[in-house]
Amino acid sequence: MYFGLIMLYGGLGEAAVRAIAVDLSPDTNSWPLWFNVLVAILAGSFVGYWQHRLEHRVDILWPVHGIHHVPDKVNITNNSVVHFIELICGTILTQLVLLTIGISDEGLLISGLFTIMQGYFIHTNSDIRIGRWNHVLASCELHRFHHSNYVPEAGNFGSEIVLWDKLFGSYIYRPDQKQLEVGVAKPHTFPSPFNIIKGWWHPFRYWFRRVGRQPPYFYTERSKIPVRDRLEHATPSDSQ
């Protein structure tokens, strides 16, 4: 069900982009195909990185993105558990940038396929280790830390490459450790991922409640605990 919905959301986003960018996009460019693909991946992943990071750091955005983090295991189906606002806005932002730059149709296709495949790969529930390539590509090995409910180790916001995580200080790679716990600390503040209608409505309930009555998604105390001490201080009620 979610897979069909993300195709619908993506199509709506693409339609909006085409309507907006039709007069902004250059007709052609003289770049070789490999350069079109490279620029598209770099620019698209930069936009995606900052959208993703802000969704974790800005309170009004977390109710939209947090639905993706409710499951207590990381597996390939998680990639499709996305709120329609997040996917449509992300599609518009990314594609608008790429079209404005003037990426060729072939470059958009190849970079888009790479992004889609990476999205499913990083959510794979298997012990795939790519070694030194973790310093280049996002991987399921890295992304499990992102799904940790312990904020200091929940970095790795990039879904395609790790360049922006490295540049902006959010890269985490601990090949000999596992994330503390997957999910959100207070899953009862979110609807079940299986209840799609409540998931759609959830951010609006949060936004329109009176100040002070929003669900307590975050705890602040735990973020002050050093990562090396996380096991000693961890409790089931500590949070994201």
C-alpha positions in Angstrom: 0.0 0.0 0.0 2.7 2.5 1.0 4.7 1.6 -2.2 1.8 2.6 -4.3 1.2 5.8 -2.3 4.8 7.0 -2.7 4.5 6.5 -6.4 1.4 8.7 -6.4 3.0 11.3 -4.1 6.2 11.4 -6.3 4.1 11.8 -9.4 2.2 14.8 -7.9 5.5 16.3 -6.9 6.9 15.9 -10.4 3.8 17.4 -12.0 4.2 20.4 -9.7 7.8 20.8 -10.6 7.2 20.6 -14.3 4.6 23.3 -14.0 6.9 25.6 -11.9 10.2 25.1 -13.7 9.1 25.0 -17.3 10.4 28.5 -17.9 13.4 28.2 -15.6 15.1 25.2 -17.0 17.7 25.6 -19.9 16.8 23.7 -23.0 20.0 21.8 -23.2 23.5 21.7 -21.8 26.8 20.6 -23.3 28.0 18.6 -20.4 28.9 14.9 -20.9 26.5 12.4 -19.4 28.8 11.4 -16.5 29.0 15.1 -15.5 25.3 15.5 -15.6 24.9 12.5 -13.4 27.6 13.6 -11.0 26.2 17.1 -10.6 22.6 15.8 -10.2 23.7 13.4 -7.4 25.7 16.1 -5.6 23.0 18.8 -5.9 20.1 16.4 -5.2 21.8 14.8 -2.2 22.7 18.3 -0.8 19.0 19.3 -0.9 17.9 16.0 0.6 20.5 16.2 3.3 19.4 19.5 4.6 15.7 18.7 4.3 16.3 15.5 6.3 18.4 17.2 8.9 15.9 20.0 9.5 13.1 17.4 9.8 15.0 16.1 12.8 15.9 19.4 14.3 12.9 21.6 13.8 9.9 20.7 16.1 7.2 21.5 13.6 8.8 19.2 10.9 9.4 16.2 13.2 5.7 15.1 13.3 5.9 14.8 9.5 9.1 12.8 9.3 8.8 11.0 12.7 6.3 8.6 11.3 9.2 7.1 9.3 11.0 6.4 12.5 8.3 4.7 14.5 9.0 1.1 13.5 11.4 -0.6 15.9 13.3 -2.4 13.2 15.0 -1.1 10.1 13.9 -3.1 7.0 13.3 -2.4 3.4 9.6 -1.6 4.0 10.6 1.4 6.1 11.6 3.2 3.0 8.0 3.5 1.9 6.7 4.7 5.3 6.8 8.4 4.4 4.2 11.1 4.9 2.8 12.6 1.7 3.9 16.2 2.8 7.5 15.1 3.1 7.7 13.2 -0.2 5.9 15.9 -2.3 7.9 18.8 -0.8 11.1 16.8 -1.1 10.4 16.0 -4.8 9.5 19.6 -5.6 12.6 21.0 -3.9 15.1 18.5 -5.4 13.7 18.4 -8.9 13.3 22.2 -9.0 17.0 22.6 -8.2 18.1 20.0 -10.8 15.9 21.4 -13.5 17.0 25.0 -12.8 20.6 23.8 -13.1 19.8 22.3 -16.4 20.5 18.6 -15.8 19.8 16.6 -18.9 16.9 14.1 -19.1 19.3 11.2 -19.1 21.1 12.6 -16.1 17.9 13.0 -14.2 16.9 9.4 -15.0 20.2 7.8 -13.9 20.6 9.9 -10.8 16.9 9.3 -9.9 17.4 5.6 -10.2 20.5 5.8 -8.1 18.6 7.7 -5.4 15.7 5.2 -5.4 18.0 2.2 -5.2 20.0 3.7 -2.4 16.8 4.4 -0.5 16.0 0.7 -0.4 19.6 -0.4 0.1 20.1 1.7 3.2 17.0 0.2 4.8 17.9 -3.4 4.1 17.7 -5.6 7.1 20.9 -7.6 6.5 24.4 -7.5 7.7 25.9 -6.0 4.6 29.3 -4.4 5.2 30.9 -2.3 2.5 34.1 -1.4 4.4 35.9 1.7 3.1 33.0 2.5 0.8 31.2 3.7 3.9 33.3 6.8 3.6 31.7 7.4 0.1 28.2 5.9 0.0 25.4 5.8 2.5 24.8 2.2 3.5 22.5 0.1 5.7 25.5 -0.2 8.1 25.4 3.6 8.6 21.7 4.2 8.3 20.9 1.9 11.3 22.6 4.5 13.5 20.4 7.2 12.0 17.3 5.2 13.2 18.7 5.1 16.7 16.5 6.8 19.3 19.6 8.1 21.0 20.1 11.6 19.5 23.9 11.8 19.6 24.4 8.7 17.5 21.4 9.4 15.2 23.4 11.2 12.5 24.0 10.1 8.9 21.3 12.1 7.3 22.5 11.5 3.7 20.6 8.8 1.8 22.9 8.6 -1.2 26.4 9.7 -0.3 28.1 10.7 3.0 29.9 13.8 1.7 27.5 16.2 3.4 27.5 14.3 6.6 31.3 14.5 6.7 31.4 18.2 5.8 28.7 19.2 8.3 29.7 17.0 11.2 26.9 14.4 11.3 28.8 11.4 10.0 28.9 8.4 12.3 30.7 5.2 11.5 31.4 2.6 14.3 32.0 -0.7 12.5 32.4 -2.6 15.8 29.3 -1.3 17.5 25.5 -1.4 17.0 23.0 1.4 17.5 21.5 1.5 21.0 17.8 1.0 20.0 15.8 1.6 16.9 12.7 3.7 16.8 11.3 6.6 18.8 11.3 6.7 22.6 7.6 7.5 22.8 5.9 5.5 20.0 2.5 6.1 21.6 2.8 9.8 20.5 2.6 8.6 16.9 0.0 6.6 15.1 0.8 3.1 14.0 2.5 2.9 10.6 -0.2 0.5 9.6 -2.9 3.2 10.1 -2.3 5.3 7.0 -5.2 7.7 7.6 -4.1 8.6 11.1 -0.6 9.0 9.8 -1.8 11.5 7.2 -3.7 13.5 9.9 -1.0 13.3 12.6 1.1 16.4 11.7 -2.1 18.6 11.4 -3.2 17.5 14.9 0.2 18.5 16.3 0.3 21.9 14.5 -3.2 23.0 15.5 -3.1 22.0 19.2 -2.6 24.8 21.7 1.0 25.6 22.6 2.1 23.3 25.4 -0.3 20.5 24.5 1.7 19.0 21.7 3.0 15.5 22.3 6.3 15.4 24.1 8.4 13.9 21.3 11.8 14.8 22.7 13.6 14.6 25.9 16.5 17.0 26.4 18.4 15.3 29.3 19.7 12.4 27.4 21.3 14.4 24.6 23.7 15.7 27.3 25.0 12.2 28.0 28.3 11.3 26.3 28.0 8.7 23.6 30.6 6.4 25.4 28.2 6.3 28.5 25.0 5.6 26.6 24.6 2.0 27.7 25.0 2.8 31.4 22.5 5.7 31.2 20.0 4.1 28.8 16.5 3.6 30.0 13.3 2.7 28.0 11.9 6.2 28.5 14.9 8.0 27.2 14.5 9.5 23.9 14.8 11.0 20.7 
